[in-house]
Amino acid sequence: MRDLRVERNVTLWMVDDLPDRIVYAGRRWRVTDMPTRIRDSVWSIDASARRGFYGWRFQATDDAGESLIFDVYPAEDGWHVHHTYI
């Protein structure tokens, strides 16, 4: 699995509080597996802070059939992609 380290703002649509669709790098993607909540993550800046929800990991597939694994996290200005994996 190749790790593509690219942080970008994304648009993320949720259905029943789970990621369903995403627009990333100018392409539309549909979530094609069961999203996993990321908790107690290394994304936490303050180790003494109360731990909780940090984001989602899921596979999504675009209209051309290409699939990526996404790690996304919420920020004050919207959702961001922390990592993608091929």
C-alpha positions in Angstrom: 0.0 0.0 0.0 1.5 3.4 -1.0 0.9 6.3 1.3 0.1 9.7 -0.4 0.6 12.4 2.2 -1.5 15.2 1.0 -3.6 17.5 3.2 -6.5 19.1 1.4 -9.9 20.5 2.2 -12.7 18.2 1.1 -16.4 18.2 1.0 -17.8 15.2 2.9 -21.4 14.1 2.9 -22.7 12.0 5.8 -25.7 9.5 5.8 -26.9 8.4 9.2 -23.7 10.0 10.7 -21.4 7.9 8.5 -19.3 9.2 5.6 -21.1 8.4 2.3 -19.6 10.6 -0.5 -16.5 12.9 -0.8 -15.2 15.4 -3.3 -11.4 15.3 -3.2 -8.8 16.7 -5.7 -11.6 17.7 -8.0 -13.1 14.2 -8.2 -16.3 12.7 -6.8 -15.9 9.5 -4.7 -18.4 7.2 -3.1 -17.6 5.4 0.1 -17.4 1.7 -0.7 -16.8 0.0 2.6 -17.8 0.4 6.3 -16.1 3.6 7.6 -14.0 3.2 10.8 -13.9 5.8 13.5 -10.4 6.9 14.3 -9.9 7.4 18.1 -6.9 8.0 20.4 -5.0 9.0 17.3 -1.5 10.3 16.9 -3.2 13.3 15.3 -3.9 14.5 18.9 -1.6 17.5 19.7 -2.1 17.5 23.5 -1.5 14.1 25.0 -3.1 15.2 28.3 -6.3 16.3 26.6 -9.4 14.1 26.8 -9.3 11.6 24.1 -12.1 10.9 21.7 -13.1 11.1 18.1 -10.4 12.2 15.7 -11.8 11.3 12.3 -12.7 8.5 9.8 -10.9 5.9 7.7 -12.8 4.5 4.7 -12.3 3.3 1.2 -13.9 5.3 -1.6 -14.2 4.7 -5.3 -14.5 7.3 -8.1 -16.5 7.1 -11.3 -13.5 5.6 -13.2 -13.3 2.7 -10.7 -10.1 3.9 -8.9 -10.2 3.3 -5.1 -8.3 5.0 -2.3 -8.3 4.7 1.4 -8.9 8.0 3.1 -8.1 9.3 6.6 -10.2 12.4 7.2 -10.5 14.6 10.2 -12.8 17.6 11.1 -11.3 21.0 11.7 -12.7 24.5 12.4 -12.9 25.2 8.6 -14.4 21.9 7.5 -13.1 18.4 6.8 -9.5 17.6 5.7 -7.8 14.6 4.3 -4.9 13.6 6.5 -3.7 10.6 4.4 -4.7 8.7 1.3 -3.5 5.2 0.6 -3.4 3.4 -2.8 
